[in-house]
Amino acid sequence: MSAIRTASAHWEGDLFTGSGQVSLESSGVGTYDVTWASRAEEPGGKTSPEELIAAAHSACFNMAFSNGLAKAGTPPTTLDTTAAVTFVPGTGITEITLSTVGSVPGMSAEDFQKAAEEAKDGCPVSQALKAVPSITVEARLAD
């Protein structure tokens, strides 16, 4: 069984002075403004393709990570992950760093890091982003 999710975008004007909106169609949760400035300079209350990729990557990673931990017999209590996507104008996305903190009873920090690396490699969004030169994960257990 497959699942198809859709989003759409509308743009008016040229790259540098134009603007647009991206709509999350499948969920219907919203339409968000985008501009070149929000992508390459300051967000200014608008989103960017890279922020949307970061949202998708952090959510997908948490799902893959929680599944891997559960299959290993150490289900997490919580996982909190931030994805930082680096965009360089004229070059593209150069780096993604996943920073995750988890509460996993009975797991060592070393095993947690190893499981995080496996989740990063197996996550479908990581797979889709293989052209990105560097995708890393920084994992630590909650205090």
Buried (B, 14 or more C-beta within 10 A) or exposed (E): EEEEEEEEEEEEEEEEEEBBBBBBEEEEEEBBEBBBBBBBEEEEEBBBBBBBBBBBBBBBBBBBBBBBBEEBEBEBEEBEBEBBBBBEEEEEBEBBBBBBBBEBEEBEEEBBBBBBEBBBEBBEBBEEBEEBEEBEBBBEBEE
